[in-house]
Amino acid sequence: MADFLLEIGCEEIPARMIDAASRELRERLNTLLLRERLEPAGAISHLDTPRRLAVLASGIPAAQPDITERVNGPSAHVAYKDGQPTPAAHAFAKKVGVDVGNLEKVSTPKGEYLSATVTRKGRTAAEILAETLPKEISALYWPKNMYWRKRGEVFVRPVRWLVAMLDEQVVPLELFGLAAGKTSRGHRIIASDSVAISKPSAYVEALRGAKVLGAAEREQVIRKALDAATRTIPGARWREDKPLLATVVNLTEFPSAILGSFDPEFLDLPEEVLVTVMRDHQKYFAIEDVNGKLLPHFLAVLNTAADSDGLIRHGNERVLRARFNDARFFWQTDQKQTLRQRVDLLRHVTFQKDLGSYYDKTMRVQRMASWLAETVKQSGMAIRPGIVHKAALLAKTDLTTELVKEFTELQGIVGGLYARVQRLDEDMKPDVQLAVSRAIYDHYKPESMEDDAPATVEGAVLSIADKADSIAGMFALGLIPSGSKDPFALRRQANGIVKTIAEHKLPLRLSEIMADARVRYHGSEAEKKFSNASYPESVRSFFRERLEFYLKDARGYAYDVVSAVLAVDSDDVVDAVARAEAVSKVRGSADFESISSAFKRMKNIMRQASEKTKVIALRVDPVGLQEESEKELAALIPQTAATVEKLRAARDYEGALLEIAKLRPAIDKFFDKVMVMVDDDNLRANRLALLQTVVKEFSTIADFSEIVTEGKESTK
């Protein structure tokens, strides 16, 4: 057994690309080792920094195990002529390394053939790795690649060194014009350039001595440094920001933190603007007091040991001051034109080359959002359609502002902030203006499954209309997400629609939303370019996947529960969530498991019957029932179905499922006493109709046959 180390050293990799590339490299190495029968004893570990991707596999066999296998050659009548071996027999013997006299004859369905038992000696791990790893490394996916030697070789950044070792020995790997060795490199600034690696197990410690830490250790160091710097300000705390923390971890090899300050007068700007400048543009952590109010300080993470003379701190403060001055200038400049005055400017902002301008989109979204708002209102929910109508008109106008042009991350947020401070209508009441600004502020939400849905129902409806319009237009053009390709983030937007409907419990069906979104394009220039004739089915399938993703990943329901629920209906999000919750609660009971097994059994019987016979009654004939057990089941169906329907109509799905579970004794007795697939056509058809009635009447909440049970089904 041997330990293996691979390190790819290069110029600084963009922080956002490191984690995905590291996972892929580990997966590729693991797949390679399993494929080549070099399975490692333990998990593959890694050490990634901006300048390197490294993987370590412990306990790799030094060589593949030998394989003994039988190899067949030419047919006997070709291999021998007049009892003597022909050139074909000699060629086969030479190929397998066996004397021609030791070849055997074996009988096969095609006749008699020559055969030999061959032992293939396993290749060494070093030989295999040297041969196969260059292809795996070159195949790593990067959002953007670079050419720096010749056009056949690409990588995210120029590769400067390679380390490949099996224990103390170098694996003779060559790639990007470099030969692998056993010399790595330490921190670019505060350590010596070269680091000798004696063996893979000493790699992590050798790099630590050269001021290079692993990601988990870097995060711990950063957290401690941020805590220590913040403690110098009484009553302060740094604002937790996991995405930013992950970014600075991938920007450093040996981190430290410094505390900086800015002029308190900048606190007059909205907090969202200040935090965006600090976080997204400068990678600074914000500092707040115990009440969550922003303080005029920031924390910067450095890739050096310290800033003893304060020069780095001073430089960061100067840069931040300039950025804040820019933001303040843009804010003040933007106020010279109200959001209402900016609506017409959207005619000059392209939404998508085939779908027109943002003005066109605004008109469609406003009409659709108003329709959705009226639909929600008619269901009895509290909503103000007038607010939705006003917010939809102004939602995209911030795309014409200088602040959004400079800080694109603030789309929607800036519109909401401007709607709060500007005069939107002469007679608009303050509470209405606040509600309009809140809806605009939130209409891009949620941007992920972890993000919050819009805070208000008006914002939720506007968010759904905006996202549905984008999805409808792209799908109608045939620009449907495929595999990992989703350039217009349609999956993310669909996830947002599903989550928003679920969180606000909106009485909206996905098919109706998307049909209305498609209708809004009628008569437009964009419609002339539409190419997807199967739009309804494409959208239905797409949203079913998104709802399945939401139920499994966001809500945590088991895959079989989700399959059972969506098999009945995947159009009503709120209803699907309620049904999944009910099925999850009762699925552990013995009666429900038995019912699920019985439904599988019924479906299997009916499927086989449809393949073997055409005689299936449309309804049960009570006179044709012979056995007491089938009469008993038939008698129970109407009264149980009525109770279940009453509970289902009231959305008491748990109660309905428990009522269905009460059928267990009658169903068990039926299958114990009754043979369905009898020879008598009429009797068989009547019994199949009875099973069909049970399945039809009691599958309106979930398809119980999708539930995984431990029992086995019979098909008698």
Secondary structure, DSSP 4 states (H G I P E B T S, - for coil): -EEEEEEEEESPPPHHHHHHHHHHHHHHHHHHHHHTT---SS--EEEEETTEEEEEEEEE-SBPPPEEEEEEEEEHHHHEETTEE-HHHHHHHHHHT--GGG-EEEEETTEEEEEEEEEEPPPBHHHHHHHHHHHHHHT---SS-B-SS-TT--BSS-EEEEEEEETTEEP--EETTEE-BSEEE--TTTS-SEEE-SSGGGHHHHHHHTT---HHHHHHHHHHHHHHHHTTSTTEEEPP-HHHHHHHHTT-SS-EEEEEE--GGGGGS-HHHHHHIIIIIT-EEEEEETTS-EEEEEEEEESSS--TTSHHHHHHHHHHHHHHHHHHHHHHHHTTS-HHHHGGGGGGSEEETTTEEHHHHHHHHHHHHHHHHHHHHHTT----HHHHHHHHHHTTGGGGSHHHHH-GGGTTHHHHHHHHHS---TT--HHHHHHHHHHHHHTT--SSTTSPPPSSHHHHHHHHHHHHHHHHHHHHTT---BTTB-TT-HHHHHHHHHHHHHHHT---BHHHHHHHHHHTTTTSTGGGG---TTHHHHHHHHHHHHHHHIIIIIS---HHHHHHHHHH-SSBHHHHHHHHHHHHHHTTSHHHHHHHHHHHHHHHHHHHHHHH-S---SS--GGG--SHHHHHHHHHHHHHHHHHHHHHHTT-HHHHHHHHHTTHHHHHHHHHH--SS-S-HHHHHHHHHHHHHHHHHT-SS--GGGS--SS-----
